[in-house]
Amino acid sequence: RRRHAPTRTPNTKHPPHDVHSTMKTLVLSTTAILLFQSAKASFYGPKGVTSLTHHLAFNPPHRPKQANNKKRSMTSTVNMDETTDQDDDTTATVPPLRYLGDEKLMQQQPPVTQDQLHSNEFQNNLKMLPKAMNKYGGIGIAAPQVGWWTRVFCFGIDGSNPRYSNAGNIPLTMWINPKISSASKETNWMWEGCLSVPGIRGWVERPASIVLSGWDEMGAERKPQHLEGLAARIAQHEIDHLDGILFPQCVPDQNFLVPQASLEARDGWAQDWPSRGSYSTLMGELCDEK
């Protein structure tokens, strides 16, 4: 007798591998969707996009702070304005001093031409020179002392210079291409000082009066001026600068070249040292004898 093979039913407890994977993916996807919907509802709230907009308006995303940069920019602007304002200040754009031993300072300077005088650079330097004199505390200053290699100087005293407390007032004047047309036979002596020779004084003899000529700031020939006393002394000192001469080269000998501190302690000097005139003469004063 012919026998029939038994009929097999599908095994529902162990579905094929591809069906199992599909069901697992479906379950995970459904779970993810539910979780997303829940999160969206909790974040957006019942009003959806409107609630999101409200959230961003009152809780904006974090951005780098700009306040410090703005503050720094404002500070930079103020500093630049202060630098610009210094153009009118007594310390503005003033070069450093040149000192004894500087090669160019100790050379004769070239005369000024009319073309040079009317240039912007020259006119700016003319404005600078009195500022340099005030900044460094002088009663006169020559252009070479601040590295301006030309024949120009200015001088003046307002009566309040501590280095020359006994000197009177002298109006500020500017001299270009100055020259001494005549000088008196009479001489006098003074303890001279110089911005380019700090801390030293020298007992120097010069003519008591001179006649000075030269140009003014616009290049016009000045009327010859008769100078005497301290004004004549300063003018001669400054003209020496234009010829490369400093006062230590003008003293009679080394005894007449002393530190400033020594002059301030002259009570301890020997009687009439280094000479009778120099012993009794105060700074800023003139003396008729050595």
C-alpha positions in Angstrom: 0.0 0.0 0.0 1.2 3.5 -0.9 1.9 5.6 2.2 1.3 9.5 2.2 3.8 11.9 3.9 2.4 13.6 7.0 1.1 17.2 6.4 3.4 19.8 8.2 2.0 23.0 9.7 4.0 26.2 9.9 6.0 26.7 13.2 4.4 29.9 14.6 6.6 29.9 17.6 9.7 30.4 15.6 9.0 32.5 12.5 11.6 32.8 9.7 14.6 35.1 10.3 13.4 37.8 7.9 10.0 38.2 9.4 11.5 38.4 12.9 13.8 41.2 11.9 11.0 43.1 10.2 8.8 43.0 13.2 11.7 44.1 15.5 12.4 47.1 13.3 8.7 48.0 13.2 8.5 47.9 17.0 11.6 50.1 17.4 10.3 52.6 14.8 7.0 52.9 16.5 8.6 53.4 19.9 10.8 56.2 18.4 7.9 58.0 16.9 6.0 57.9 20.1 9.0 59.2 22.0 9.5 62.1 19.5 5.8 63.1 19.6 6.0 63.2 23.4 9.1 65.3 23.4 7.7 67.6 20.8 4.6 68.1 22.8 6.5 68.9 26.0 8.8 71.4 24.2 6.5 73.2 21.9 3.5 73.0 24.2 -0.1 73.1 23.1 0.6 76.2 20.9 3.3 74.6 18.7 5.5 77.1 16.9 4.2 80.1 18.8 5.5 78.5 22.0 8.9 77.8 20.4 9.1 81.5 19.3 8.3 82.6 22.8 10.9 80.3 24.2 13.6 81.7 21.9 12.6 85.3 22.5 13.2 85.0 26.2 15.9 82.4 26.2 18.1 83.3 23.1 20.8 80.9 22.1 24.2 81.7 23.7 26.5 84.0 21.6 30.0 85.3 22.5 29.8 88.5 24.4 30.6 91.7 22.4 30.6 94.1 25.2 34.4 93.8 25.9 35.2 94.4 22.3 33.0 97.4 22.1 34.5 98.7 25.3 38.0 98.1 24.0 37.1 99.9 20.8 35.9 102.9 22.7 39.1 103.0 24.8 41.1 102.9 21.6 39.1 105.9 20.2 39.7 107.9 23.4 43.4 107.2 23.3 43.6 108.3 19.7 41.7 111.5 20.5 44.1 112.1 23.4 47.1 111.7 21.1 45.5 114.2 18.7 44.8 116.6 21.5 48.4 116.5 22.5 49.2 118.4 19.3 48.5 121.6 21.3 50.2 120.3 24.5 53.7 121.4 25.5 55.0 117.9 25.3 53.5 117.0 21.9 55.8 115.6 19.2 59.0 116.8 21.0 62.1 114.8 20.0 64.6 113.7 22.7 67.5 115.8 23.6 71.0 115.4 22.2 73.9 115.5 24.6 77.5 116.5 24.8 79.5 114.1 22.7 76.8 113.6 20.0 78.7 113.9 16.7 76.1 116.0 14.9 75.4 118.2 17.9 79.1 119.2 17.9 79.2 120.2 14.2 78.4 123.6 12.5 74.9 123.6 11.1 73.9 124.7 7.6 71.9 127.9 7.0 68.2 127.9 6.3 67.0 128.7 2.7 63.8 130.5 1.9 62.4 127.3 0.2 63.1 125.3 3.4 61.5 127.9 5.6 58.2 127.9 3.8 57.8 124.1 3.9 55.2 122.5 6.1 57.9 120.5 7.8 60.0 123.5 8.7 57.0 125.5 10.0 55.9 122.5 12.2 59.4 122.3 13.6 59.3 126.0 14.4 56.2 125.3 16.5 57.9 122.3 18.1 61.0 124.2 19.3 59.4 126.4 22.1 57.5 123.3 23.2 60.8 121.4 23.6 62.2 124.3 25.6 59.3 124.3 28.0 59.2 120.5 28.3 62.9 120.3 29.2 62.9 123.4 31.4 65.2 125.6 29.4 65.4 129.4 29.0 66.6 128.9 25.5 67.1 126.0 23.0 68.8 125.6 19.7 67.5 123.3 17.0 70.4 120.9 17.0 69.7 120.0 20.7 66.6 118.1 19.5 68.1 116.7 16.4 67.0 119.4 14.0 70.1 120.1 12.0 69.7 123.8 11.0 70.4 127.3 12.2 67.4 128.2 14.4 67.0 128.9 18.1 64.5 130.5 20.4 64.7 131.9 24.0 62.5 133.5 26.6 61.9 133.5 30.4 58.6 133.9 32.1 60.2 134.4 35.5 59.2 131.0 37.0 62.1 128.8 35.8 63.5 127.0 38.8 66.9 126.6 37.2 67.2 130.4 36.9 65.1 131.6 39.8 67.0 135.0 39.9 66.4 135.8 36.3 63.8 138.3 35.1 61.2 138.0 32.4 62.4 137.9 28.7 59.8 137.7 25.9 59.9 134.6 23.7 61.6 135.2 20.4 62.5 132.9 17.5 65.7 133.5 15.4 66.5 131.9 12.0 70.0 132.3 10.6 71.0 134.5 13.5 74.3 136.4 13.5 76.1 138.8 15.8 76.9 142.0 13.9 78.7 143.6 16.8 79.7 142.9 20.4 80.8 145.1 23.2 84.4 145.1 24.5 83.0 144.9 28.0 82.4 141.4 29.3 80.7 139.7 32.2 80.7 136.2 33.7 78.0 133.7 34.6 77.5 130.2 35.8 76.1 128.7 32.6 74.1 125.5 32.3 72.8 123.6 29.3 70.1 121.0 28.6 72.6 119.1 26.6 75.1 119.0 29.5 72.9 118.0 32.4 74.1 118.4 36.0 77.1 120.6 35.2 77.7 124.3 35.4 80.5 126.4 33.9 81.9 129.8 34.7 81.9 131.5 31.3 82.9 134.9 30.1 81.1 136.6 27.2 80.5 140.1 25.8 78.1 142.1 28.0 76.0 143.3 25.0 75.6 142.4 21.3 73.6 143.4 18.2 71.8 140.4 16.8 70.2 140.1 13.4 68.5 137.3 11.5 65.1 136.2 10.1 61.8 135.9 11.8 59.4 132.9 11.5 58.1 134.1 8.1 61.6 134.6 6.6 61.6 138.4 6.9 64.8 140.1 7.9 64.5 141.3 11.5 65.5 144.7 12.5 68.9 144.4 14.3 68.3 144.2 18.0 70.6 145.4 20.7 70.7 142.8 23.5 72.4 143.2 26.9 72.4 141.4 30.2 70.9 137.9 30.4 69.3 138.2 26.9 72.7 138.8 25.3 74.1 135.9 27.3 71.5 133.4 26.2 71.7 134.5 22.5 75.4 134.0 22.5 75.1 130.6 24.2 72.5 129.4 21.6 74.6 130.7 18.6 77.5 128.6 19.9 75.2 125.6 19.6 74.7 126.4 15.9 78.5 126.3 15.5 78.9 123.0 17.4 80.3 124.7 20.6 79.1 123.8 24.1 79.9 125.8 27.2 82.4 123.3 28.8 84.6 124.3 25.9 84.4 127.9 27.0 85.6 127.8 30.7 89.0 129.2 31.6 90.1 125.8 33.1 88.7 122.7 34.7 88.3 124.4 38.1 85.4 126.5 36.6 83.4 123.4 35.6 81.5 122.0 38.6 78.6 119.7 39.3 75.2 121.4 40.0 75.2 119.7 43.4 78.5 121.5 44.3 76.9 124.9 43.5 74.0 124.0 45.8 76.5 123.2 48.6 78.8 126.3 48.0 78.6 127.1 51.7 81.4 124.5 52.1 83.6 126.0 49.4 87.0 127.5 50.3 86.9 131.3 50.4 86.9 132.8 46.8 87.1 129.4 45.2 87.4 128.9 42.2 87.6 132.7 41.9 86.2 135.7 43.7 83.5 136.5 41.2 82.4 132.9 40.8 82.4 132.3 44.5 79.9 135.1 45.2 77.6 134.9 42.1 74.3 133.1 42.3 72.8 131.1 39.4 71.0 133.3 36.9 73.1 136.3 37.9 75.8 138.1 36.0 79.1 139.3 37.4 81.6 141.9 36.0 84.7 140.2 37.4 86.1 136.7 37.1 
